């Protein structure tokens, strides 16, 4: 059973150096660390901006990156569960910290 009063629906996505910013139809703005999604972390700005809002706002899709993200999962704090991706994210984080 879904206990949310309003289903979270995405209307826009943008990025800064470390964060994916998700604008929701109800006015909320959610920041998600790119380290949660290694494919987005490694992507170029052009690749990141080439997304489609799917399911009437319930999902995000990047065809060129083979990435699909549920808006509800983002609100619940769910990270990429692809095997090996978390290790790559940790390595990227470590490299950045060394800069």
N, C-alpha and C positions, 0 to 999 in steps of 0.2 A: 504494500500500500504506500502510495506517495503522500507524504504529509506536508509537502510544500503548498502554500496557499496559491502561488502563481508559478507555473512552469517557467524555468529560466530559458529565455530565448535570446540568442545572440543577434546583434544587428551590425556589429562592426568589430574588426580585429586590427590592432596595430602593435608595433614593436618598438622598444628601445634596445640598447645594447645588451641588456640582461633579462628583459621581461617581455612577456606577451601580455598585452592589455586587451581585455574583452569587455566590450560595451554591451550591456543587456537592455532589452526592450523596456524593463521596468525602471531604468535610470541608474542601476548599479554599474560600477566599473570594477572589474576584477583583474588584479595583477598576478600572473603566474610565472615563476622563474623558468627561464628557458632550459635550465638544467633538468627540469622535469621531463622534457621531450628532446632527447639528443638529436633527432633528425632536424628539428627546428633550430636547435643550437648551432649545428654545423651548416645550416642553409645560408645562402646569400640573402641579402635584403630583397632582391627581386623574387627569389623562390618563396620567401616568407609571405610576400604580398600577393602571391598568386594562389589565393584560397577561395573556396566556395562555402557559403553558409548553406548547410543542407538541412533537410527535415523541417523546414519552416522555422529554423533557428535553433534546433536542438543539437546540431552537430557542426563540426568544422572539418573541411576536407582539403588536402593539398595533393593533387594528382601527381605532380612531379616529384614529390617527396614520399609518396605512398604512406601518408599520415592521415589518420582519421581520429578525431577527438570529440567526445561527448561533452556538451556544455554542462550537464548535470555532474558528470565525473569531475570536471574542473572545480565546480563548487564544493564537491566532497573531498577535494585534495588528492584525487587519484592521479598517480604519475604513470608514465609510459611503463608498461609491463613487458616489453619486448626483451627477450633474453639477451644479455650482453650489452644492451643499450645503457644500463645504469653504470656499468664499468666505464664506458666511453664518456659518459657525462662527468664522472668523477675525474677522469684523466683531463678532460677539457677544463674543468674547474681548477685542478691543480696547476695546469699550464698557465691559466690566467692569473692565479695567485702568485706565480713565479715571475710574472712580468713587472 
